Structures are given as C-alpha cells and as structure tokens.
C-alpha cells in the first residue's frame, strides 16, 4: 500500500528476541538513535534557527559557556563549522562572545536572553511530543539516562567489543 506524501515511513519493529544480549541492546540503541535524531532535527529546525544552530544553542544551555573549540569537540564537528555557526548566531543576537579568563584569544560563547527564549520554545515542542508517548515518564527517562551514561562512562566496553558483521548475522572469529 503506497503511503501518502508527507507521512513518515515506519519500519516494523523486529520481533523480540528470546534472550537479550549486549548485541541486541546495541542494535536497538542504534535504531532509536536514528529515530530520535530525526525527531531532534525536526524540533531544532525552526524559522528562528537551523538544526546546527539549534545544536549549539542546546549545548550552551545544558553545559554553559564554551569556546568555539570546546563546542566543536562536544558536537563532533570541525572547529571551522563550529565557528561559522557561532558567527551566524552572533549576527542573530542568539549568542554573544565574552572574555575568557583562561585564554584571551579564545572567547567564551554564551546564550543571550533571546537565545534562551528561542530555545525554550523548541523545548516546549519537545515536551508536547513527549506527552504523546506514555512510556516516556520521568522515571523511565531517568533509568534510560543512567544506563546510557554508565555505558558512555565505560567506553572500554564498546571499544573492545568484537567486530560484528551485520550481513551475516554472526560475529566472525578473530
């Protein structure tokens, strides 16, 4: 059955495995990352700012003032891309540059009150979407965050995982 233009493509959820192992969890996380990234792009792309500008604003509101290099590292983008986005935000008065006591040649980038208000509007849209999903309770979100934070803290677990072939469905002998 063809789908109507503008309706999202929904993939069927794979059947639940008999037993859950680390690989099943990683696969599910990867699928959810793509789904949530798509939702985040829609939420952060507004008439006030682009997706990349929204990422910078979100990083500043969550972690406070940072240098352009610090934002680039956090967002996994080049320093030049970070600087270009920051310059666009400065032109729109959503962020400002301030003196950095730790390094006089690298100013700190911080949100303006207009930047905060603009991002709060996007956050409200996110809250509206969260309200549509009953499983996204505060308790469930906290549990999920804690598990993902623990995985992130133990980066060795991921970096030492065996190479997996998605085409064959099995882990090769190494």
Buried (B, 14 or more C-beta within 10 A) or exposed (E): EEEEEEEEEEEEEEEEEEEEEEBEEBBBEEEEEEEEEEEBEBBBBBEBBBBBBBBBBBBBBEEEBBBBEBBBEBBEBEBEBBBBBBEBBBEBEBBBBEEBEEEEEBBBBBBBEBBEEBBEEBEEEBEEEEEEEEEEEEEEEEEEEEEEEEBEEEEEEEEEEEEBEEEEEEEEEE
